[in-house]
Amino acid sequence: MIHIGSIIKEVFENHPRRHTIVWLARQLNCVRGNVYDIFSRASIDTFMLLRLSKILDHDFFADISERLKNGENQHGQ
């Protein structure tokens, strides 16, 4: 199963600019705790995923598509 929160967290942690959680929370107009909540989510609203893609300059939709092509959404994987 694709866990989008883990993908977002990985991209955030490996971002070349090395932003802080507080920075990301400000970009999303929320508090730090909400960012950690996003990282723990198995699924996410597409509008939020689009916002995160723009903020982090990363195409999360392409990540999901690639993982689906590789069969990662099948049960047991």
VEXBASE-495619 format. One record per residue (C-alpha): residue in one letter; x, y, z; residue number from 1. Coordinates in nm, 4 decimals, decimal comma. Layout:
// residues N
<fivo><r>A</r><x>X</x><y>Y</y><z>Z</z><k>NUM</k></fivo>
...
This chain:
// residues 77
<fivo><r>M</r><x>0,0000</x><y>0,0000</y><z>0,0000</z><k>1</k></fivo>
<fivo><r>I</r><x>0,1236</x><y>0,3474</y><z>-0,0827</z><k>2</k></fivo>
<fivo><r>H</r><x>0,1591</x><y>0,5608</y><z>0,2313</z><k>3</k></fivo>
<fivo><r>I</r><x>0,1567</x><y>0,9172</y><z>0,1013</z><k>4</k></fivo>
<fivo><r>G</r><x>0,2531</x><y>1,0709</y><z>0,4354</z><k>5</k></fivo>
<fivo><r>S</r><x>0,5780</x><y>0,8754</y><z>0,4362</z><k>6</k></fivo>
<fivo><r>I</r><x>0,6544</x><y>0,9923</y><z>0,0832</z><k>7</k></fivo>
<fivo><r>I</r><x>0,5881</x><y>1,3553</y><z>0,1784</z><k>8</k></fivo>
<fivo><r>K</r><x>0,8050</x><y>1,3233</y><z>0,4882</z><k>9</k></fivo>
<fivo><r>E</r><x>1,0904</x><y>1,1686</y><z>0,2887</z><k>10</k></fivo>
<fivo><r>V</r><x>1,0786</x><y>1,4441</y><z>0,0261</z><k>11</k></fivo>
<fivo><r>F</r><x>1,0623</x><y>1,7123</y><z>0,2970</z><k>12</k></fivo>
<fivo><r>E</r><x>1,3566</x><y>1,5656</y><z>0,4907</z><k>13</k></fivo>
<fivo><r>N</r><x>1,5704</x><y>1,5309</y><z>0,1761</z><k>14</k></fivo>
<fivo><r>H</r><x>1,4794</x><y>1,8682</y><z>0,0275</z><k>15</k></fivo>
<fivo><r>P</r><x>1,7935</x><y>2,0544</y><z>-0,0839</z><k>16</k></fivo>
<fivo><r>R</r><x>1,6911</x><y>2,3665</y><z>0,1085</z><k>17</k></fivo>
<fivo><r>R</r><x>1,6564</x><y>2,1768</y><z>0,4388</z><k>18</k></fivo>
<fivo><r>H</r><x>1,3486</x><y>2,3644</y><z>0,5580</z><k>19</k></fivo>
<fivo><r>T</r><x>1,2130</x><y>2,3314</y><z>0,9116</z><k>20</k></fivo>
<fivo><r>I</r><x>0,8769</x><y>2,1913</y><z>1,0180</z><k>21</k></fivo>
<fivo><r>V</r><x>0,7825</x><y>2,5434</y><z>1,1277</z><k>22</k></fivo>
<fivo><r>W</r><x>0,8573</x><y>2,6735</y><z>0,7776</z><k>23</k></fivo>
<fivo><r>L</r><x>0,6335</x><y>2,4079</y><z>0,6199</z><k>24</k></fivo>
<fivo><r>A</r><x>0,3571</x><y>2,4779</y><z>0,8705</z><k>25</k></fivo>
<fivo><r>R</r><x>0,3719</x><y>2,8484</y><z>0,7809</z><k>26</k></fivo>
<fivo><r>Q</r><x>0,3526</x><y>2,7676</y><z>0,4107</z><k>27</k></fivo>
<fivo><r>L</r><x>0,0412</x><y>2,5576</y><z>0,4791</z><k>28</k></fivo>
<fivo><r>N</r><x>-0,1064</x><y>2,8162</y><z>0,7194</z><k>29</k></fivo>
<fivo><r>C</r><x>-0,1242</x><y>2,5655</y><z>1,0026</z><k>30</k></fivo>
<fivo><r>V</r><x>0,0590</x><y>2,4648</y><z>1,3200</z><k>31</k></fivo>
<fivo><r>R</r><x>0,3515</x><y>2,2220</y><z>1,3500</z><k>32</k></fivo>
<fivo><r>G</r><x>0,1301</x><y>1,9441</y><z>1,4815</z><k>33</k></fivo>
<fivo><r>N</r><x>-0,0691</x><y>1,9440</y><z>1,1584</z><k>34</k></fivo>
<fivo><r>V</r><x>0,2486</x><y>1,8839</y><z>0,9580</z><k>35</k></fivo>
<fivo><r>Y</r><x>0,3295</x><y>1,5790</y><z>1,1695</z><k>36</k></fivo>
<fivo><r>D</r><x>-0,0305</x><y>1,4661</y><z>1,1134</z><k>37</k></fivo>
<fivo><r>I</r><x>0,0229</x><y>1,4910</y><z>0,7366</z><k>38</k></fivo>
<fivo><r>F</r><x>0,3352</x><y>1,2760</y><z>0,7666</z><k>39</k></fivo>
<fivo><r>S</r><x>0,1327</x><y>1,0061</y><z>0,9450</z><k>40</k></fivo>
<fivo><r>R</r><x>-0,1512</x><y>0,9939</y><z>0,6907</z><k>41</k></fivo>
<fivo><r>A</r><x>-0,1938</x><y>0,6969</y><z>0,4589</z><k>42</k></fivo>
<fivo><r>S</r><x>-0,4117</x><y>0,9095</y><z>0,2310</z><k>43</k></fivo>
<fivo><r>I</r><x>-0,4527</x><y>1,2794</y><z>0,1645</z><k>44</k></fivo>
<fivo><r>D</r><x>-0,6880</x><y>1,5195</y><z>-0,0115</z><k>45</k></fivo>
<fivo><r>T</r><x>-0,5757</x><y>1,5928</y><z>-0,3679</z><k>46</k></fivo>
<fivo><r>F</r><x>-0,5930</x><y>1,9697</y><z>-0,3138</z><k>47</k></fivo>
<fivo><r>M</r><x>-0,3561</x><y>1,9381</y><z>-0,0153</z><k>48</k></fivo>
<fivo><r>L</r><x>-0,1258</x><y>1,7155</y><z>-0,2190</z><k>49</k></fivo>
<fivo><r>L</r><x>-0,1224</x><y>1,9780</y><z>-0,4950</z><k>50</k></fivo>
<fivo><r>R</r><x>-0,0342</x><y>2,2503</y><z>-0,2404</z><k>51</k></fivo>
<fivo><r>L</r><x>0,2476</x><y>2,0365</y><z>-0,0994</z><k>52</k></fivo>
<fivo><r>S</r><x>0,3742</x><y>1,9650</y><z>-0,4513</z><k>53</k></fivo>
<fivo><r>K</r><x>0,3979</x><y>2,3380</y><z>-0,5201</z><k>54</k></fivo>
<fivo><r>I</r><x>0,5481</x><y>2,4278</y><z>-0,1807</z><k>55</k></fivo>
<fivo><r>L</r><x>0,8134</x><y>2,1557</y><z>-0,1936</z><k>56</k></fivo>
<fivo><r>D</r><x>0,8594</x><y>2,1797</y><z>-0,5711</z><k>57</k></fivo>
<fivo><r>H</r><x>0,8005</x><y>1,8066</y><z>-0,6074</z><k>58</k></fivo>
<fivo><r>D</r><x>0,5462</x><y>1,6117</y><z>-0,8138</z><k>59</k></fivo>
<fivo><r>F</r><x>0,3866</x><y>1,3763</y><z>-0,5615</z><k>60</k></fivo>
<fivo><r>F</r><x>0,1310</x><y>1,2719</y><z>-0,8212</z><k>61</k></fivo>
<fivo><r>A</r><x>0,4125</x><y>1,1358</y><z>-1,0390</z><k>62</k></fivo>
<fivo><r>D</r><x>0,5467</x><y>0,9453</y><z>-0,7369</z><k>63</k></fivo>
<fivo><r>I</r><x>0,2094</x><y>0,7817</y><z>-0,6828</z><k>64</k></fivo>
<fivo><r>S</r><x>0,1730</x><y>0,7005</y><z>-1,0519</z><k>65</k></fivo>
<fivo><r>E</r><x>0,5186</x><y>0,5428</y><z>-1,0651</z><k>66</k></fivo>
<fivo><r>R</r><x>0,4516</x><y>0,3325</y><z>-0,7573</z><k>67</k></fivo>
<fivo><r>L</r><x>0,1208</x><y>0,2156</y><z>-0,9025</z><k>68</k></fivo>
<fivo><r>K</r><x>0,2984</x><y>0,1125</y><z>-1,2230</z><k>69</k></fivo>
<fivo><r>N</r><x>0,5430</x><y>-0,0856</y><z>-1,0106</z><k>70</k></fivo>
<fivo><r>G</r><x>0,2578</x><y>-0,2651</y><z>-0,8361</z><k>71</k></fivo>
<fivo><r>E</r><x>0,3034</x><y>-0,1118</y><z>-0,4914</z><k>72</k></fivo>
<fivo><r>N</r><x>-0,0701</x><y>-0,0628</y><z>-0,4380</z><k>73</k></fivo>
<fivo><r>Q</r><x>-0,1428</x><y>-0,4338</y><z>-0,4362</z><k>74</k></fivo>
<fivo><r>H</r><x>-0,2396</x><y>-0,5907</y><z>-0,1040</z><k>75</k></fivo>
<fivo><r>G</r><x>0,0526</x><y>-0,7304</y><z>0,0899</z><k>76</k></fivo>
<fivo><r>Q</r><x>0,3078</x><y>-0,4933</y><z>-0,0604</z><k>77</k></fivo>
